[in-house]
Amino acid sequence: MVFEKQSNASSSSNNLKSPLPREDTPLIGKGKPLSSQSKTFANVLIAIVGAGVLGLPYAFKRTGWVMGLLLLFSIAGLTTYCMMLLIYTRRKLESFDNGFAKISSFGDLGYAVCGTFGRFVVDVLIILSQAGFCVGYLIFISNTLTNLFNGQVSLTSSLSLGMSSFTAKSLYVWGCFPFQLGLNSVPTLTHLAPLSIFADVVDLGAMAVVLVEDLQLMLKQSHEVIAFGGLSVFLYGMGVAVYAFEGIGMVLPIESEMKDASKFGKILALSMGLISLTYGAFGALGYFAFGAETKDIITANLGAGWISTLVQLGLCINLFFTFPLMMNPVYEIVERRFWGGRYCLWLRWLLVLIVSLVALFVPNFADFLSLVGSSVCCGLGFVLPALFHLLVFKEELGWKGWTLDIGIVTLGLLLGVSGTWSALVEIFSVKV
């Protein structure tokens, strides 16, 4: 491992002591003074809660509500454990007197354990995951606006440009494009950070409104629901659950800015427990309220009332402004690797174009959640934390520790490969 060989390598030491920009940092409690327990709790919520929750009711429809809850809580527990593996690994490395004085990001940790190759793997997975989240945002925005205003844009479905039809969805994606070019041209995350807090407040508010609507509908009419959807949808449900708990890349910077880092484990467990219960209630009640009619984005089931319209428009607005925040780690990595760490406008615009093009060709929001969750998030969330922990603690772990780490790596690889294949089959089997 790298940390065993570089005690005298001043260049490696300097890389970690004065790193170029890598991944984004916590949005609350940034800088001095260090974050209190309440601010750390808020940071974890901001890092984890995202648009993935909106696809949970549809996932429960596919998997059955009992299987959905079991998968959700199992993934929450495993994700929390793997997050703590990253913390333990970082603390162990920083305890050595070999130049690793500050490991502040996932990429730093990958470099400390496996050198340049480790950082490369982490960087690639972070790029794919963050860009994948943004693709999901565009799919949600375009599908939601199409559902709200399809009567006003029905004529566009008959228009044709070349060999491809100019659908309502593509109209909204390309309508967002020039504005996203402007937002993503902002060079510093500081100017955009308040938008992330606003987005999470709107998310929580929208979830509360949807839960109230679900309860009212359940009292009026009951729907037939299934408890278990069978093994054929197990991988699909697993991918959506993994996606829902996004944000593992933010764990190291959040913990490093906590005033009393010894209590981080308890704060993380409390946060993940609360998020899991909220997710479980949101997914199950959404499925109970609409049954077999549950759509891939639950807000599409709310009807045409003004409350429903406001909720859906609010979610579209906050995801629209969250887009540049989620792409920021991608820009930092790409600019560091291809532009010497300097700001590059054309690279940013090219990445926005690529993300927009991918969003055009993915028809189903929940299927895309499963794909990103199975392919990229399994690697970031399970495989790498357990692998890094095993490499660093290999001489201290007993057979139980070895078995657990190897088991998590194996599980992550199996879920990643099989889940990715399953999600791709679902996506390409959809007739559009």
C-alpha positions in Angstrom: 0.0 0.0 0.0 1.1 3.6 -0.6 1.0 4.6 3.0 3.6 1.9 3.9 6.1 3.2 1.3 5.9 7.0 1.4 7.1 8.1 4.8 10.0 10.0 3.2 8.2 11.1 0.0 7.9 14.8 0.4 6.1 15.3 -2.9 3.3 12.9 -1.8 3.1 14.8 1.5 2.8 18.1 -0.3 0.0 16.7 -2.5 -2.1 16.0 0.6 -1.1 19.1 2.6 -1.9 21.5 -0.2 -4.4 19.6 -2.4 -5.9 21.0 -5.6 -9.8 21.3 -5.5 -11.4 17.9 -5.4 -14.8 17.2 -4.0 -17.3 19.7 -2.6 -17.3 20.5 1.1 -20.1 20.7 3.7 -22.5 23.5 3.1 -23.2 24.3 6.8 -20.5 25.0 9.3 -17.9 25.7 6.7 -14.6 26.8 8.1 -14.0 28.0 11.7 -15.5 27.5 14.1 -16.0 23.8 13.7 -19.5 22.3 13.3 -21.6 21.6 16.4 -23.5 18.3 16.6 -26.7 20.0 15.3 -24.9 21.4 12.3 -23.3 18.1 11.6 -26.7 16.5 11.8 -28.0 19.1 9.2 -25.0 18.5 7.0 -25.7 14.7 6.9 -29.3 15.4 6.0 -28.3 17.7 3.2 -25.8 15.1 1.9 -28.2 12.2 2.0 -31.7 13.4 1.2 -32.3 13.9 -2.5 -34.7 13.3 -5.4 -34.3 9.5 -5.1 -37.0 9.5 -2.5 -39.6 10.4 -5.1 -39.1 7.0 -6.8 -39.6 4.9 -3.7 -43.4 4.4 -3.9 -43.0 3.1 -7.5 -40.1 0.8 -6.3 -42.4 -0.5 -3.5 -45.0 -1.2 -6.2 -42.5 -3.3 -8.1 -40.9 -5.1 -5.1 -43.9 -5.3 -2.8 -44.1 -3.1 0.3 -42.6 -5.6 2.8 -39.7 -6.4 0.5 -39.2 -2.7 -0.2 -39.0 -1.9 3.5 -36.6 -4.8 4.2 -34.3 -3.7 1.4 -34.5 0.0 2.4 -33.6 -0.7 6.0 -30.9 -3.2 5.1 -29.2 -0.8 2.7 -29.4 2.0 5.3 -27.7 -0.2 7.9 -25.0 -1.3 5.5 -24.4 2.2 4.1 -24.0 3.6 7.6 -21.5 0.8 8.5 -19.5 1.5 5.3 -19.5 5.2 6.0 -17.9 4.5 9.4 -15.3 2.2 7.7 -14.2 5.3 5.7 -13.9 7.3 9.0 -11.9 4.5 10.7 -9.6 4.1 7.7 -8.9 7.9 7.5 -8.2 8.1 11.3 -5.8 5.2 11.1 -3.8 6.7 8.2 -3.6 10.1 9.8 -2.2 8.5 12.9 0.9 7.5 11.0 3.9 9.9 10.9 4.3 9.6 7.2 3.0 12.9 5.7 -0.7 12.1 5.6 -1.5 14.9 7.9 -4.9 15.7 6.3 -7.1 13.4 4.3 -10.2 15.5 3.7 -11.9 13.7 0.8 -12.7 10.3 -0.7 -10.1 11.0 -3.4 -7.4 11.7 -0.8 -8.2 8.4 0.9 -8.0 6.5 -2.4 -4.6 8.1 -3.1 -3.3 7.3 0.5 -4.3 3.7 0.2 -3.7 2.8 -3.4 -1.8 5.7 -4.9 -2.6 7.3 -8.3 -4.8 4.3 -9.3 -6.9 4.6 -6.1 -7.6 8.3 -6.8 -8.4 7.6 -10.4 -11.0 4.9 -9.5 -12.6 7.2 -6.9 -12.6 10.1 -9.3 -14.3 8.1 -12.1 -17.0 6.8 -9.8 -17.7 10.2 -8.3 -18.0 11.7 -11.8 -20.4 9.0 -12.9 -22.5 9.2 -9.7 -22.7 13.0 -9.6 -23.5 13.2 -13.3 -26.0 10.4 -12.9 -27.8 12.3 -10.2 -28.0 15.3 -12.5 -29.4 13.2 -15.3 -32.0 12.0 -12.9 -32.9 15.6 -12.1 -33.4 16.5 -15.8 -35.6 13.4 -16.3 -37.7 14.4 -13.3 -38.0 18.0 -14.4 -38.9 17.1 -18.0 -41.3 14.3 -17.1 -43.0 16.4 -14.4 -43.5 19.4 -16.6 -44.8 17.2 -19.4 -47.3 15.7 -17.1 -48.4 19.1 -15.8 -48.6 20.9 -19.2 -49.0 18.1 -21.8 -52.2 19.6 -23.0 -50.4 22.9 -23.9 -47.5 21.2 -25.6 -49.2 18.3 -27.3 -48.5 19.9 -30.7 -44.8 19.6 -30.2 -45.0 15.8 -30.3 -45.9 15.9 -33.9 -43.0 18.2 -34.8 -39.9 16.5 -36.4 -36.3 17.5 -36.6 -34.4 15.2 -39.0 -35.0 11.6 -38.0 -36.1 12.2 -34.4 -39.4 13.5 -33.1 -39.3 16.7 -31.0 -41.2 15.4 -28.0 -42.5 17.4 -25.0 -39.8 15.9 -22.8 -37.0 17.1 -25.2 -38.6 20.5 -25.3 -38.2 20.9 -21.6 -34.7 19.4 -21.5 -33.5 21.8 -24.2 -35.4 24.6 -22.5 -33.3 24.1 -19.4 -30.1 23.8 -21.3 -29.1 27.5 -21.9 -30.0 28.4 -18.3 -27.9 25.5 -16.9 -25.0 26.7 -19.0 -25.2 30.0 -17.2 -25.6 28.5 -13.7 -22.8 26.0 -14.3 -20.5 28.8 -15.4 -20.4 30.1 -11.8 -16.8 29.3 -10.7 -17.2 29.0 -7.0 -19.4 26.8 -4.9 -19.8 29.4 -2.2 -22.2 31.5 -4.3 -24.4 28.4 -5.0 -24.3 26.8 -1.5 -27.5 28.4 -0.2 -29.4 26.9 -3.0 -28.7 23.4 -1.7 -30.2 24.3 1.7 -33.2 25.7 -0.1 -33.6 22.6 -2.1 -33.6 20.3 0.9 -36.2 22.5 2.7 -38.4 22.3 -0.4 -37.8 18.5 -0.6 -38.9 18.0 3.0 -41.9 20.3 2.5 -42.9 18.4 -0.6 -42.6 15.1 1.2 -44.8 16.3 4.0 -47.5 17.5 1.5 -47.3 14.2 -0.4 -47.6 12.2 2.9 -50.7 14.2 3.9 -52.3 13.6 0.4 -51.5 9.9 0.7 -53.1 9.6 4.1 -56.3 11.4 2.9 -56.5 9.1 -0.1 -56.0 6.0 2.0 -58.9 7.0 4.3 -61.2 7.5 1.2 -60.3 4.3 -0.7 -58.1 1.3 -0.3 -56.1 -0.3 -3.0 -54.9 -3.9 -3.5 -51.2 -4.1 -2.7 -48.6 -6.8 -2.7 -46.1 -7.6 0.1 -43.5 -9.4 -2.0 -42.8 -8.9 -5.7 -40.6 -12.0 -6.1 -36.9 -12.5 -6.7 -37.0 -11.1 -10.2 -37.4 -7.5 -8.9 -34.9 -7.9 -5.9 -32.0 -6.3 -7.8 -34.2 -3.5 -9.0 -35.3 -2.6 -5.5 -31.8 -2.9 -4.2 -30.5 -0.4 -6.8 -33.2 2.2 -6.0 -32.5 1.8 -2.2 -28.8 2.3 -2.8 -29.5 5.4 -4.9 -31.8 6.9 -2.2 -28.9 7.0 0.3 -26.6 9.0 -1.9 -23.9 11.1 -0.4 -21.1 8.8 0.9 -18.5 11.0 -0.7 -19.4 13.8 1.7 -18.9 11.8 4.9 -15.1 12.5 5.3 -15.3 16.3 4.8 -18.4 16.5 7.2 -16.6 14.5 9.9 -13.4 16.4 9.6 -15.2 19.7 10.3 -17.1 18.4 13.4 -16.1 20.0 16.7 -16.3 16.7 18.7 -15.5 14.0 16.0 -15.7 11.2 18.6 -19.5 11.7 18.5 -19.8 11.5 14.8 -20.8 7.9 14.8 -23.8 8.5 17.0 -24.9 11.5 14.9 -24.6 9.6 11.7 -26.6 6.6 13.1 -29.3 9.0 14.3 -29.5 10.8 11.0 -29.6 7.6 8.9 -32.2 6.1 11.2 -34.5 9.1 10.9 -34.0 9.3 7.1 -34.7 5.5 6.8 -38.0 5.8 8.8 -39.0 8.8 6.7 -38.1 7.0 3.4 -40.0 3.9 4.5 -43.1 5.8 5.4 -43.0 7.8 2.2 -42.5 4.8 0.0 -45.1 2.6 1.7 -47.8 5.2 2.1 -47.4 6.3 -1.5 -47.9 2.8 -2.7 -50.8 2.2 -0.4 -52.5 5.4 -1.6 -52.3 4.6 -5.3 -51.7 0.8 -5.5 -51.2 -0.5 -9.1 -51.6 3.1 -10.4 -48.4 4.3 -8.7 -46.3 6.2 -11.2 -42.5 6.3 -11.4 -42.5 9.8 -10.0 -45.0 9.9 -7.1 -45.9 13.5 -7.6 -47.4 12.6 -11.0 -50.1 10.8 -9.1 -51.3 13.9 -7.2 -53.7 15.0 -9.8 -54.4 18.5 -11.1 -55.1 20.5 -7.9 -53.2 23.8 -7.2 -51.4 22.2 -4.2 -50.2 19.4 -6.4 -49.1 21.8 -9.1 -47.2 24.0 -6.6 -45.4 20.9 -5.1 -44.3 19.6 -8.4 -43.2 23.0 -9.7 -41.3 23.6 -6.4 -39.5 20.3 -6.8 -38.6 21.2 -10.4 -37.3 24.6 -9.3 -35.1 23.2 -6.5 -33.7 20.4 -8.6 -33.0 22.9 -11.4 -30.9 25.0 -9.0 -29.3 21.9 -7.3 -28.0 20.7 -10.7 -24.8 23.0 -10.7 -24.1 22.0 -7.0 -24.2 18.3 -7.8 -22.0 18.9 -10.9 -19.4 20.9 -9.0 -17.3 17.8 -7.9 -17.3 16.7 -11.5 -15.9 20.0 -12.7 -13.3 20.0 -10.0 -12.1 16.5 -10.9 -12.2 17.1 -14.7 -10.5 20.5 -14.5 -7.8 19.1 -12.2 -7.0 16.3 -14.6 -7.3 18.0 -17.9 -6.8 21.8 -17.2 -4.3 21.9 -14.4 -6.9 22.6 -11.8 -7.9 25.9 -13.4 -11.4 27.0 -14.3 -12.4 26.0 -17.8 -15.7 27.2 -19.2 -15.9 25.1 -22.3 -15.3 21.8 -20.4 -18.2 22.7 -18.1 -20.5 23.4 -21.0 -19.5 20.2 -22.7 -20.3 18.2 -19.6 -23.7 19.9 -19.3 -24.4 19.0 -22.9 -23.5 15.3 -22.3 -25.7 15.1 -19.2 -28.6 16.7 -21.2 -28.2 14.2 -24.1 -28.2 11.2 -21.7 -31.4 12.5 -20.0 -33.2 12.6 -23.4 -32.7 8.9 -24.0 -33.8 7.5 -20.6 -37.6 7.2 -20.5 -38.2 6.1 -16.8 -37.0 8.0 -13.7 -37.2 5.0 -11.3 -35.4 2.7 -13.7 -32.6 5.2 -14.0 -32.3 5.4 -10.2 -31.9 1.7 -10.2 -29.1 1.8 -12.8 -27.1 4.5 -11.0 -27.6 2.9 -7.7 -26.6 -0.6 -8.9 -23.6 0.4 -11.0 -21.9 3.4 -9.4 -23.3 3.8 -5.9 -22.5 0.1 -5.1 -18.9 0.7 -5.9 -18.6 4.0 -3.9 -20.9 2.9 -1.1 -19.8 -0.7 -0.4 -16.8 -2.0 -2.4 -14.3 0.8 -1.9 -14.9 1.5 1.8 -14.6 -2.2 2.7 -11.6 -2.7 0.4 -9.8 0.4 1.8 -10.5 -0.7 5.3 -9.2 -4.2 4.6 -6.0 -3.0 3.1 -5.2 -0.6 5.9 -6.2 -2.9 8.8 -5.2 -6.2 7.3 -2.6 -6.9 10.0 -5.0 -6.1 12.9 -8.2 -7.8 11.7 -9.1 -11.3 12.9 -10.8 -13.8 10.7 -14.2 -12.2 11.5 -13.0 -8.8 10.3 -11.5 -10.3 7.1 -14.7 -12.2 6.4 -16.9 -9.2 6.9 -14.8 -6.9 4.7 -14.4 -9.5 2.0 -18.1 -10.3 2.2 -19.1 -6.6 1.7 -16.7 -6.3 -1.2 -18.1 -9.4 -2.8 -21.7 -8.4 -2.1 -21.1 -5.0 -3.6 -19.5 -6.4 -6.8 -22.3 -9.0 -7.2 -25.0 -6.4 -6.7 -23.2 -3.9 -9.0 -22.8 -6.3 -11.9 -26.1 -8.1 -11.7 -28.1 -4.9 -10.8 -26.6 -3.0 -13.6 -27.5 -5.7 -16.1 -31.1 -5.9 -14.7 -31.5 -2.1 -14.8 -30.3 -1.8 -18.4 -32.7 -4.6 -19.4 -35.5 -2.6 -17.8 -34.5 0.6 -19.5 -34.1 -0.7 -23.0 -37.3 -2.8 -22.7 -39.4 0.3 -22.3 -41.2 1.3 -25.4 -41.0 5.0 -26.1 
